Amino acid sequence: MSALPLVSGREAVKALGKIGYVLDRQRGSHIILRQQNPPHRRLTVPDHMEVAKGTLRAIIRQAGLTVEEFNELL
């Protein structure tokens, strides 16, 4: 199992953008991303300086990625 990186919310959004997620909207400190292609999943990423490990792991899982695949996107 690969180590989970410490990333900011903006870095996570940039990495997820590489696999087809685009900014849908932002409300306060939460960025909502939408997948361009079906099944049009939505992800909520907190716009924090450092995303908590459990939150980041949940975002990666919801995106259908492994930690290794996410690390490659960074």
MIDOZA-983169 format. One record per atom (N, C-alpha, C): atom name; residue number from 1; y negated, x, z negated; residue in three letters. Coordinates in pm, whole numbers. Each point is the difference from the previous one (the first is absolute). Layout:
N
<atom=CA&nr=NUM&c2=Y&c1=X&c3=Z&rest=ALA>
...
This chain:
74
<atom=N&nr=1&c2=117&c1=84&c3=0&rest=MET>
<atom=CA&nr=1&c2=-117&c1=-84&c3=0&rest=MET>
<atom=C&nr=1&c2=-124&c1=89&c3=0&rest=MET>
<atom=N&nr=2&c2=-91&c1=-29&c3=85&rest=SER>
<atom=CA&nr=2&c2=-121&c1=78&c3=14&rest=SER>
<atom=C&nr=2&c2=-102&c1=-40&c3=-105&rest=SER>
<atom=N&nr=3&c2=-84&c1=96&c3=-35&rest=ALA>
<atom=CA&nr=3&c2=-103&c1=-26&c3=-100&rest=ALA>
<atom=C&nr=3&c2=-106&c1=-94&c3=57&rest=ALA>
<atom=N&nr=4&c2=-45&c1=-89&c3=-83&rest=LEU>
<atom=CA&nr=4&c2=-104&c1=-94&c3=38&rest=LEU>
<atom=C&nr=4&c2=-135&c1=70&c3=-8&rest=LEU>
<atom=N&nr=5&c2=-77&c1=2&c3=108&rest=PRO>
<atom=CA&nr=5&c2=-127&c1=73&c3=-1&rest=PRO>
<atom=C&nr=5&c2=-109&c1=-77&c3=-76&rest=PRO>
<atom=N&nr=6&c2=-100&c1=73&c3=-46&rest=LEU>
<atom=CA&nr=6&c2=-118&c1=-62&c3=-59&rest=LEU>
<atom=C&nr=6&c2=-100&c1=-20&c3=113&rest=LEU>
<atom=N&nr=7&c2=-28&c1=-125&c3=33&rest=VAL>
<atom=CA&nr=7&c2=-92&c1=-29&c3=110&rest=VAL>
<atom=C&nr=7&c2=-101&c1=-104&c3=-45&rest=VAL>
<atom=N&nr=8&c2=-113&c1=0&c3=69&rest=SER>
<atom=CA&nr=8&c2=-101&c1=-103&c3=-26&rest=SER>
<atom=C&nr=8&c2=34&c1=-123&c3=84&rest=SER>
<atom=N&nr=9&c2=-66&c1=-108&c3=-28&rest=GLY>
<atom=CA&nr=9&c2=22&c1=-121&c3=77&rest=GLY>
<atom=C&nr=9&c2=-37&c1=19&c3=146&rest=GLY>
<atom=N&nr=10&c2=-109&c1=71&c3=25&rest=ARG>
<atom=CA&nr=10&c2=-45&c1=25&c3=138&rest=ARG>
<atom=C&nr=10&c2=101&c1=85&c3=78&rest=ARG>
<atom=N&nr=11&c2=60&c1=100&c3=-67&rest=GLU>
<atom=CA&nr=11&c2=101&c1=83&c3=65&rest=GLU>
<atom=C&nr=11&c2=124&c1=-82&c3=35&rest=GLU>
<atom=N&nr=12&c2=37&c1=-92&c3=-90&rest=ALA>
<atom=CA&nr=12&c2=115&c1=-86&c3=27&rest=ALA>
<atom=C&nr=12&c2=-28&c1=-92&c3=118&rest=ALA>
<atom=N&nr=13&c2=-122&c1=-54&c3=8&rest=VAL>
<atom=CA&nr=13&c2=-38&c1=-87&c3=112&rest=VAL>
<atom=C&nr=13&c2=6&c1=76&c3=131&rest=VAL>
<atom=N&nr=14&c2=-48&c1=124&c3=-1&rest=LYS>
<atom=CA&nr=14&c2=1&c1=83&c3=120&rest=LYS>
<atom=C&nr=14&c2=143&c1=28&c3=46&rest=LYS>
<atom=N&nr=15&c2=89&c1=29&c3=-95&rest=ALA>
<atom=CA&nr=15&c2=140&c1=27&c3=34&rest=ALA>
<atom=C&nr=15&c2=68&c1=-125&c3=55&rest=ALA>
<atom=N&nr=16&c2=-25&c1=-115&c3=-62&rest=LEU>
<atom=CA&nr=16&c2=61&c1=-125&c3=46&rest=LEU>
<atom=C&nr=16&c2=-55&c1=-42&c3=136&rest=LEU>
<atom=N&nr=17&c2=-123&c1=41&c3=30&rest=GLY>
<atom=CA&nr=17&c2=-59&c1=-28&c3=131&rest=GLY>
<atom=C&nr=17&c2=78&c1=66&c3=113&rest=GLY>
<atom=N&nr=18&c2=66&c1=109&c3=-29&rest=LYS>
<atom=CA&nr=18&c2=78&c1=72&c3=101&rest=LYS>
<atom=C&nr=18&c2=125&c1=-77&c3=43&rest=LYS>
<atom=N&nr=19&c2=44&c1=-96&c3=-81&rest=ILE>
<atom=CA&nr=19&c2=117&c1=-79&c3=37&rest=ILE>
<atom=C&nr=19&c2=-36&c1=-143&c3=37&rest=ILE>
<atom=N&nr=20&c2=-128&c1=-26&c3=26&rest=GLY>
<atom=CA&nr=20&c2=-38&c1=-130&c3=54&rest=GLY>
<atom=C&nr=20&c2=-69&c1=-96&c3=-95&rest=GLY>
<atom=N&nr=21&c2=-36&c1=45&c3=-119&rest=TYR>
<atom=CA&nr=21&c2=-74&c1=-88&c3=-91&rest=TYR>
<atom=C&nr=21&c2=-150&c1=18&c3=23&rest=TYR>
<atom=N&nr=22&c2=-72&c1=-110&c3=7&rest=VAL>
<atom=CA&nr=22&c2=-144&c1=2&c3=22&rest=VAL>
<atom=C&nr=22&c2=-69&c1=-76&c3=-114&rest=VAL>
<atom=N&nr=23&c2=-126&c1=32&c3=-20&rest=LEU>
<atom=CA&nr=23&c2=-78&c1=-66&c3=-104&rest=LEU>
<atom=C&nr=23&c2=-17&c1=-148&c3=35&rest=LEU>
<atom=N&nr=24&c2=43&c1=-85&c3=-90&rest=ASP>
<atom=CA&nr=24&c2=-18&c1=-144&c3=18&rest=ASP>
<atom=C&nr=24&c2=-129&c1=-41&c3=-68&rest=ASP>
<atom=N&nr=25&c2=-13&c1=39&c3=-127&rest=ARG>
<atom=CA&nr=25&c2=-123&c1=-27&c3=-76&rest=ARG>
<atom=C&nr=25&c2=5&c1=81&c3=-128&rest=ARG>
<atom=N&nr=26&c2=-111&c1=-5&c3=-73&rest=GLN>
<atom=CA&nr=26&c2=-7&c1=66&c3=-129&rest=GLN>
<atom=C&nr=26&c2=-70&c1=-92&c3=-97&rest=GLN>
<atom=N&nr=27&c2=55&c1=-10&c3=-117&rest=ARG>
<atom=CA&nr=27&c2=-62&c1=-82&c3=-104&rest=ARG>
<atom=C&nr=27&c2=-8&c1=84&c3=-126&rest=ARG>
<atom=N&nr=28&c2=-118&c1=38&c3=-37&rest=GLY>
<atom=CA&nr=28&c2=-17&c1=85&c3=-116&rest=GLY>
<atom=C&nr=28&c2=63&c1=136&c3=25&rest=GLY>
<atom=N&nr=29&c2=88&c1=40&c3=-89&rest=SER>
<atom=CA&nr=29&c2=62&c1=131&c3=14&rest=SER>
<atom=C&nr=29&c2=140&c1=-8&c3=61&rest=SER>
<atom=N&nr=30&c2=31&c1=-110&c3=68&rest=HIS>
<atom=CA&nr=30&c2=131&c1=-14&c3=63&rest=HIS>
<atom=C&nr=30&c2=-16&c1=-12&c3=151&rest=HIS>
<atom=N&nr=31&c2=71&c1=87&c3=71&rest=ILE>
<atom=CA&nr=31&c2=-1&c1=1&c3=145&rest=ILE>
<atom=C&nr=31&c2=125&c1=-71&c3=48&rest=ILE>
<atom=N&nr=32&c2=-16&c1=-102&c3=83&rest=ILE>
<atom=CA&nr=32&c2=113&c1=-75&c3=53&rest=ILE>
<atom=C&nr=32&c2=23&c1=45&c3=144&rest=ILE>
<atom=N&nr=33&c2=121&c1=48&c3=23&rest=LEU>
<atom=CA&nr=33&c2=39&c1=47&c3=133&rest=LEU>
<atom=C&nr=33&c2=93&c1=-101&c3=62&rest=LEU>
<atom=N&nr=34&c2=-2&c1=-7&c3=132&rest=ARG>
<atom=CA&nr=34&c2=87&c1=-93&c3=74&rest=ARG>
<atom=C&nr=34&c2=69&c1=77&c3=110&rest=ARG>
<atom=N&nr=35&c2=129&c1=-27&c3=17&rest=GLN>
<atom=CA&nr=35&c2=76&c1=65&c3=105&rest=GLN>
<atom=C&nr=35&c2=-35&c1=-64&c3=133&rest=GLN>
<atom=N&nr=36&c2=-29&c1=83&c3=101&rest=GLN>
<atom=CA&nr=36&c2=-41&c1=-52&c3=130&rest=GLN>
<atom=C&nr=36&c2=112&c1=-73&c3=71&rest=GLN>
<atom=N&nr=37&c2=120&c1=50&c3=-11&rest=ASN>
<atom=CA&nr=37&c2=115&c1=-59&c3=70&rest=ASN>
<atom=C&nr=37&c2=80&c1=-87&c3=-94&rest=ASN>
<atom=N&nr=38&c2=76&c1=-96&c3=55&rest=PRO>
<atom=CA&nr=38&c2=83&c1=-83&c3=-87&rest=PRO>
<atom=C&nr=38&c2=90&c1=89&c3=-85&rest=PRO>
<atom=N&nr=39&c2=23&c1=-35&c3=-123&rest=PRO>
<atom=CA&nr=39&c2=-18&c1=-126&c3=-70&rest=PRO>
<atom=C&nr=39&c2=-136&c1=-17&c3=-68&rest=PRO>
<atom=N&nr=40&c2=-101&c1=76&c3=35&rest=HIS>
<atom=CA&nr=40&c2=-136&c1=-13&c3=-52&rest=HIS>
<atom=C&nr=40&c2=-5&c1=4&c3=-153&rest=HIS>
<atom=N&nr=41&c2=68&c1=98&c3=-58&rest=ARG>
<atom=CA&nr=41&c2=-2&c1=15&c3=-145&rest=ARG>
<atom=C&nr=41&c2=-140&c1=34&c3=-49&rest=ARG>
<atom=N&nr=42&c2=-27&c1=-36&c3=-124&rest=ARG>
<atom=CA&nr=42&c2=-127&c1=36&c3=-62&rest=ARG>
<atom=C&nr=42&c2=30&c1=87&c3=-121&rest=ARG>
<atom=N&nr=43&c2=-84&c1=100&c3=-18&rest=LEU>
<atom=CA&nr=43&c2=10&c1=90&c3=-115&rest=LEU>
<atom=C&nr=43&c2=-135&c1=5&c3=-69&rest=LEU>
<atom=N&nr=44&c2=3&c1=7&c3=-130&rest=THR>
<atom=CA&nr=44&c2=-122&c1=15&c3=-77&rest=THR>
<atom=C&nr=44&c2=1&c1=139&c3=-63&rest=THR>
<atom=N&nr=45&c2=-103&c1=77&c3=31&rest=VAL>
<atom=CA&nr=45&c2=-11&c1=136&c3=-50&rest=VAL>
<atom=C&nr=45&c2=-126&c1=8&c3=-87&rest=VAL>
<atom=N&nr=46&c2=14&c1=46&c3=-125&rest=PRO>
<atom=CA&nr=46&c2=-119&c1=14&c3=-84&rest=PRO>
<atom=C&nr=46&c2=-85&c1=118&c3=48&rest=PRO>
<atom=N&nr=47&c2=-129&c1=-21&c3=6&rest=ASP>
<atom=CA&nr=47&c2=-93&c1=104&c3=45&rest=ASP>
<atom=C&nr=47&c2=-41&c1=84&c3=-121&rest=ASP>
<atom=N&nr=48&c2=97&c1=76&c3=-52&rest=HIS>
<atom=CA&nr=48&c2=-23&c1=83&c3=-118&rest=HIS>
<atom=C&nr=48&c2=7&c1=147&c3=39&rest=HIS>
<atom=N&nr=49&c2=-54&c1=85&c3=-84&rest=MET>
<atom=CA&nr=49&c2=5&c1=144&c3=25&rest=MET>
<atom=C&nr=49&c2=143&c1=52&c3=-4&rest=MET>
<atom=N&nr=50&c2=84&c1=-62&c3=-81&rest=GLU>
<atom=CA&nr=50&c2=139&c1=37&c3=-12&rest=GLU>
<atom=C&nr=50&c2=82&c1=-127&c3=-21&rest=GLU>
<atom=N&nr=51&c2=90&c1=-29&c3=93&rest=VAL>
<atom=CA&nr=51&c2=84&c1=-119&c3=-11&rest=VAL>
<atom=C&nr=51&c2=114&c1=31&c3=-96&rest=VAL>
<atom=N&nr=52&c2=27&c1=-89&c3=-93&rest=ALA>
<atom=CA&nr=52&c2=108&c1=19&c3=-97&rest=ALA>
<atom=C&nr=52&c2=134&c1=14&c3=73&rest=ALA>
<atom=N&nr=53&c2=89&c1=80&c3=-58&rest=LYS>
<atom=CA&nr=53&c2=128&c1=29&c3=65&rest=LYS>
<atom=C&nr=53&c2=82&c1=-125&c3=27&rest=LYS>
<atom=N&nr=54&c2=8&c1=-90&c3=-98&rest=GLY>
<atom=CA&nr=54&c2=78&c1=-122&c3=19&rest=GLY>
<atom=C&nr=54&c2=-60&c1=-90&c3=107&rest=GLY>
<atom=N&nr=55&c2=-132&c1=-7&c3=4&rest=THR>
<atom=CA&nr=55&c2=-69&c1=-79&c3=102&rest=THR>
<atom=C&nr=55&c2=23&c1=59&c3=138&rest=THR>
<atom=N&nr=56&c2=-11&c1=132&c3=11&rest=LEU>
<atom=CA&nr=56&c2=21&c1=67&c3=128&rest=LEU>
<atom=C&nr=56&c2=144&c1=-18&c3=47&rest=LEU>
<atom=N&nr=57&c2=96&c1=10&c3=-92&rest=ARG>
<atom=CA&nr=57&c2=141&c1=-19&c3=37&rest=ARG>
<atom=C&nr=57&c2=23&c1=-143&c3=51&rest=ARG>
<atom=N&nr=58&c2=-64&c1=-98&c3=-62&rest=ALA>
<atom=CA&nr=58&c2=14&c1=-139&c3=44&rest=ALA>
<atom=C&nr=58&c2=-62&c1=-20&c3=139&rest=ALA>
<atom=N&nr=59&c2=-115&c1=62&c3=25&rest=ILE>
<atom=CA&nr=59&c2=-65&c1=-11&c3=132&rest=ILE>
<atom=C&nr=59&c2=88&c1=61&c3=107&rest=ILE>
<atom=N&nr=60&c2=58&c1=117&c3=-29&rest=ILE>
<atom=CA&nr=60&c2=88&c1=67&c3=96&rest=ILE>
<atom=C&nr=60&c2=121&c1=-87&c3=29&rest=ILE>
<atom=N&nr=61&c2=59&c1=-60&c3=-103&rest=ARG>
<atom=CA&nr=61&c2=116&c1=-86&c3=17&rest=ARG>
<atom=C&nr=61&c2=-34&c1=-124&c3=83&rest=ARG>
<atom=N&nr=62&c2=-117&c1=-61&c3=-26&rest=GLN>
<atom=CA&nr=62&c2=-42&c1=-118&c3=74&rest=GLN>
<atom=C&nr=62&c2=-26&c1=31&c3=146&rest=GLN>
<atom=N&nr=63&c2=-42&c1=123&c3=28&rest=ALA>
<atom=CA&nr=63&c2=-26&c1=41&c3=138&rest=ALA>
<atom=C&nr=63&c2=130&c1=30&c3=74&rest=ALA>
<atom=N&nr=64&c2=111&c1=4&c3=-72&rest=GLY>
<atom=CA&nr=64&c2=129&c1=27&c3=64&rest=GLY>
<atom=C&nr=64&c2=24&c1=149&c3=23&rest=GLY>
<atom=N&nr=65&c2=-63&c1=83&c3=-81&rest=LEU>
<atom=CA&nr=65&c2=12&c1=145&c3=14&rest=LEU>
<atom=C&nr=65&c2=75&c1=59&c3=-118&rest=LEU>
<atom=N&nr=66&c2=43&c1=124&c3=17&rest=THR>
<atom=CA&nr=66&c2=50&c1=78&c3=-112&rest=THR>
<atom=C&nr=66&c2=-111&c1=94&c3=-43&rest=THR>
<atom=N&nr=67&c2=16&c1=61&c3=-115&rest=VAL>
<atom=CA&nr=67&c2=-101&c1=94&c3=-50&rest=VAL>
<atom=C&nr=67&c2=-13&c1=118&c3=96&rest=VAL>
<atom=N&nr=68&c2=112&c1=45&c3=55&rest=GLU>
<atom=CA&nr=68&c2=-2&c1=113&c3=94&rest=GLU>
<atom=C&nr=68&c2=-80&c1=-36&c3=126&rest=GLU>
<atom=N&nr=69&c2=22&c1=-120&c3=52&rest=GLU>
<atom=CA&nr=69&c2=-73&c1=-44&c3=120&rest=GLU>
<atom=C&nr=69&c2=-149&c1=-11&c3=-29&rest=GLU>
<atom=N&nr=70&c2=-34&c1=-50&c3=-119&rest=PHE>
<atom=CA&nr=70&c2=-140&c1=-10&c3=-37&rest=PHE>
<atom=C&nr=70&c2=-65&c1=137&c3=-11&rest=PHE>
<atom=N&nr=71&c2=73&c1=96&c3=-60&rest=ASN>
<atom=CA&nr=71&c2=-53&c1=137&c3=-11&rest=ASN>
<atom=C&nr=71&c2=-27&c1=60&c3=135&rest=ASN>
<atom=N&nr=72&c2=82&c1=-30&c3=99&rest=GLU>
<atom=CA&nr=72&c2=-21&c1=52&c3=135&rest=GLU>
<atom=C&nr=72&c2=-126&c1=-58&c3=64&rest=GLU>
<atom=N&nr=73&c2=-36&c1=-123&c3=-36&rest=LEU>
<atom=CA&nr=73&c2=-119&c1=-65&c3=54&rest=LEU>
<atom=C&nr=73&c2=-129&c1=59&c3=-56&rest=LEU>
<atom=N&nr=74&c2=11&c1=59&c3=-119&rest=LEU>
<atom=CA&nr=74&c2=-121&c1=58&c3=-63&rest=LEU>
<atom=C&nr=74&c2=-39&c1=124&c3=69&rest=LEU>
